[in-house]
Amino acid sequence: MGEFDLLRRMRERLPPPGPRVPLGSGDDAAIAVPGGATATSVDALVDGVHFRREWSSAKQIGAKALAVALSDLAAMGAEPGEAYVVLGVPTDLDEDGCMELLDGMARVAEETGTTLAGGDVTRAPALTLAVTVVGHAERPEDFVTRSGARPGDALVVTGELGGAASGLLLLERSSPSDNDSPPVGSMSDGLIARQVEPRPRLAAGRALAEAGATAMIDLSDGLGGDASHLAEASGVGLRIDAAALPLAPGVTEVAATAGRDPLSTAVSGGEDYELLAALPPERLAPATTAVEKQSGVGLTRIGEIVAGEGVEIRLPGGGLLEPTGFDQLG
Amino acid sequence: MGEFDLLRRMRERLPPPGPRVPLGSGDDAAIAVPGGATATSVDALVDGVHFRREWSSAKQIGAKALAVALSDLAAMGAEPGEAYVVLGVPTDLDEDGCMELLDGMARVAEETGTTLAGGDVTRAPALTLAVTVVGHAERPEDFVTRSGARPGDALVVTGELGGAASGLLLLERSSPSDNDSPPVGSMSDGLIARQVEPRPRLAAGRALAEAGATAMIDLSDGLGGDASHLAEASGVGLRIDAAALPLAPGVTEVAATAGRDPLSTAVSGGEDYELLAALPPERLAPATTAVEKQSGVGLTRIGEIVAGEGVEIRLPGGGLLEPTGFDQLG
């Protein structure tokens, strides 16, 4: 299989470019006509570091690579535009496997209105995907950064937490080397899907931006770590009420089986790709309505922004929860 | 060394972003304010596939990764804007090595007016660099694609050919496993520099675009192969006069020592990163003047565009030169 043959075959399979892209893949560069401002982010996934091929189909890996990259655009409140993909192909992934990867990406691209506008394919010792995504807004100040949170703002999170980490626990327990595999039910399927088939909260991110979010970040490393990034960038402190955290269904049961605390799992486990945002308190009600209406996802107030620094997670009993390292991929 | 610590150290070393980039690296995404249209390209370099760490310093590898990506923007006639970098770091490259890579990139960024606006760092089994570059123009039609060449156009090339391939021959002959190393003189140094320290022809590309180039491509795979891409994209034939090819100084000598034909070396060897362009004949003189004035590089007419298809390279004796595969990296 030559590099050019594979590139040609992949290009033929690509969905047609969107109206913003007068020239897609195949020339020296793709041509786009942006709106007034762009938000651009790049993410890499490497086999054995960010995913395991025995846990995910090629289609799921391709979909996850694009979804994870787009999650950063969701956290800016951007309208998704174009994606550019580098695929590093090991010798044990054949041409059909590459096409499946592309199909997974194309599915997420279609779901989100993203144009797969260009890419490069190369040999590599391990399957590697590097995805650059470009999002749009009318003006630079329409994007929501991590740095605008102010004391008094409410702290909110979209959707549910701990699902991806619980899915990882289930996958680790059901690996072929472990004969003590638990039966996998529909709740478990949902948790595993959160791990291997994440989706970016693009509509929720845009709704939060329009509703006046002052700062936003996506939860890739875990609530504890990402909350710290937001606090540091904004120069504020975050106070989180652990009892308010919206745990995904099944997290409590899976954590218990694994001998873990469910709240710690939700706080320290990564890859939920929910959005954490700060909002002036008077914007909370309209934001909640807008997020639910535009994205079908719930918005939960989990705490507040305070003067100072750092992240404090208060337990129902009165103590503090320490975000600890969690055995996550990536 | 944690991923966050390295990212932080790298960000502190980055040159400040240009005026088009109100928010650089460090948030969920970088924010840019593009001109009217963008050209975006992505390129990956993998150790053992596109370069060898024993032949290049970390600084040279970083510089080459950005230069090679920018070469695609040169071939569009774009003004360079932003670069986004994925760095896959193997266990035997330490933090200082990563900083040297970054220094090499920063040098090319400064030389070309490119902002290093974002990136991602991950572990990887082999040193991997994926670089996305964004170039700008007022309007989409200001960019020069591969597909506009018309019969009757003149075919021109910038600079000199065969240098990078000859540099590779020199590196292969001087590898530690070969005791028959030739003495390396200043001419050899120049050829090796073409291989390990290429620079994009950005100013020449913009001059050619402004002078009315109808089609353009950069020579990464070799004149023979890249000429075929241009011919196919434009739906035309290319007739090249082999005697007119501007060989880099030393190519004849190095090829002879290696038992190769110098013209074949120039035609089949890749990585010269010169520009091949089609121009209406009446634009040839002003384009030559503009390219020399704006970039200090010569422009050579090497053939013409004809109706039909394919690439014909005519030898001085009257025969045809077949572009054959050359043992190039990448």
Boltz contact constraints between the chains, C-beta under 6 A:
constraints:
  - contact:
      token1: [A, 22]
      token2: [B, 140]
      max_distance: 6.0
  - contact:
      token1: [A, 27]
      token2: [B, 145]
      max_distance: 6.0
  - contact:
      token1: [A, 27]
      token2: [B, 146]
      max_distance: 6.0
  - contact:
      token1: [A, 28]
      token2: [B, 72]
      max_distance: 6.0
  - contact:
      token1: [A, 28]
      token2: [B, 75]
      max_distance: 6.0
  - contact:
      token1: [A, 28]
      token2: [B, 76]
      max_distance: 6.0
  - contact:
      token1: [A, 29]
      token2: [B, 39]
      max_distance: 6.0
  - contact:
      token1: [A, 29]
      token2: [B, 40]
      max_distance: 6.0
  - contact:
      token1: [A, 29]
      token2: [B, 41]
      max_distance: 6.0
  - contact:
      token1: [A, 29]
      token2: [B, 72]
      max_distance: 6.0
  - contact:
      token1: [A, 29]
      token2: [B, 76]
      max_distance: 6.0
  - contact:
      token1: [A, 30]
      token2: [B, 40]
      max_distance: 6.0
  - contact:
      token1: [A, 31]
      token2: [B, 39]
      max_distance: 6.0
  - contact:
      token1: [A, 31]
      token2: [B, 140]
      max_distance: 6.0
  - contact:
      token1: [A, 31]
      token2: [B, 143]
      max_distance: 6.0
  - contact:
      token1: [A, 32]
      token2: [B, 38]
      max_distance: 6.0
  - contact:
      token1: [A, 33]
      token2: [B, 37]
      max_distance: 6.0
  - contact:
      token1: [A, 33]
      token2: [B, 140]
      max_distance: 6.0
  - contact:
      token1: [A, 34]
      token2: [B, 34]
      max_distance: 6.0
  - contact:
      token1: [A, 34]
      token2: [B, 38]
      max_distance: 6.0
  - contact:
      token1: [A, 37]
      token2: [B, 33]
      max_distance: 6.0
  - contact:
      token1: [A, 38]
      token2: [B, 32]
      max_distance: 6.0
  - contact:
      token1: [A, 38]
      token2: [B, 34]
      max_distance: 6.0
  - contact:
      token1: [A, 39]
      token2: [B, 29]
      max_distance: 6.0
  - contact:
      token1: [A, 39]
      token2: [B, 31]
      max_distance: 6.0
  - contact:
      token1: [A, 40]
      token2: [B, 29]
      max_distance: 6.0
  - contact:
      token1: [A, 40]
      token2: [B, 30]
      max_distance: 6.0
  - contact:
      token1: [A, 41]
      token2: [B, 29]
      max_distance: 6.0
  - contact:
      token1: [A, 42]
      token2: [B, 84]
      max_distance: 6.0
  - contact:
      token1: [A, 42]
      token2: [B, 86]
      max_distance: 6.0
  - contact:
      token1: [A, 42]
      token2: [B, 118]
      max_distance: 6.0
  - contact:
      token1: [A, 42]
      token2: [B, 120]
      max_distance: 6.0
  - contact:
      token1: [A, 43]
      token2: [B, 120]
      max_distance: 6.0
  - contact:
      token1: [A, 44]
      token2: [B, 86]
      max_distance: 6.0
  - contact:
      token1: [A, 44]
      token2: [B, 120]
      max_distance: 6.0
  - contact:
      token1: [A, 44]
      token2: [B, 122]
      max_distance: 6.0
  - contact:
      token1: [A, 46]
      token2: [B, 122]
      max_distance: 6.0
  - contact:
      token1: [A, 46]
      token2: [B, 124]
      max_distance: 6.0
  - contact:
      token1: [A, 49]
      token2: [B, 122]
      max_distance: 6.0
  - contact:
      token1: [A, 49]
      token2: [B, 123]
      max_distance: 6.0
  - contact:
      token1: [A, 72]
      token2: [B, 28]
      max_distance: 6.0
  - contact:
      token1: [A, 72]
      token2: [B, 29]
      max_distance: 6.0
  - contact:
      token1: [A, 75]
      token2: [B, 28]
      max_distance: 6.0
  - contact:
      token1: [A, 76]
      token2: [B, 28]
      max_distance: 6.0
  - contact:
      token1: [A, 76]
      token2: [B, 29]
      max_distance: 6.0
  - contact:
      token1: [A, 84]
      token2: [B, 42]
      max_distance: 6.0
  - contact:
      token1: [A, 84]
      token2: [B, 132]
      max_distance: 6.0
  - contact:
      token1: [A, 86]
      token2: [B, 42]
      max_distance: 6.0
  - contact:
      token1: [A, 86]
      token2: [B, 44]
      max_distance: 6.0
  - contact:
      token1: [A, 86]
      token2: [B, 130]
      max_distance: 6.0
  - contact:
      token1: [A, 118]
      token2: [B, 42]
      max_distance: 6.0
  - contact:
      token1: [A, 120]
      token2: [B, 42]
      max_distance: 6.0
  - contact:
      token1: [A, 120]
      token2: [B, 43]
      max_distance: 6.0
  - contact:
      token1: [A, 120]
      token2: [B, 44]
      max_distance: 6.0
  - contact:
      token1: [A, 122]
      token2: [B, 44]
      max_distance: 6.0
  - contact:
      token1: [A, 122]
      token2: [B, 46]
      max_distance: 6.0
  - contact:
      token1: [A, 122]
      token2: [B, 49]
      max_distance: 6.0
  - contact:
      token1: [A, 123]
      token2: [B, 49]
      max_distance: 6.0
  - contact:
      token1: [A, 124]
      token2: [B, 46]
      max_distance: 6.0
  - contact:
      token1: [A, 125]
      token2: [B, 125]
      max_distance: 6.0
  - contact:
      token1: [A, 125]
      token2: [B, 126]
      max_distance: 6.0
  - contact:
      token1: [A, 126]
      token2: [B, 125]
      max_distance: 6.0
  - contact:
      token1: [A, 130]
      token2: [B, 86]
      max_distance: 6.0
  - contact:
      token1: [A, 130]
      token2: [B, 130]
      max_distance: 6.0
  - contact:
      token1: [A, 132]
      token2: [B, 84]
      max_distance: 6.0
  - contact:
      token1: [A, 132]
      token2: [B, 132]
      max_distance: 6.0
  - contact:
      token1: [A, 140]
      token2: [B, 22]
      max_distance: 6.0
  - contact:
      token1: [A, 140]
      token2: [B, 31]
      max_distance: 6.0
  - contact:
      token1: [A, 140]
      token2: [B, 33]
      max_distance: 6.0
  - contact:
      token1: [A, 143]
      token2: [B, 31]
      max_distance: 6.0
  - contact:
      token1: [A, 145]
      token2: [B, 27]
      max_distance: 6.0
  - contact:
      token1: [A, 146]
      token2: [B, 27]
      max_distance: 6.0
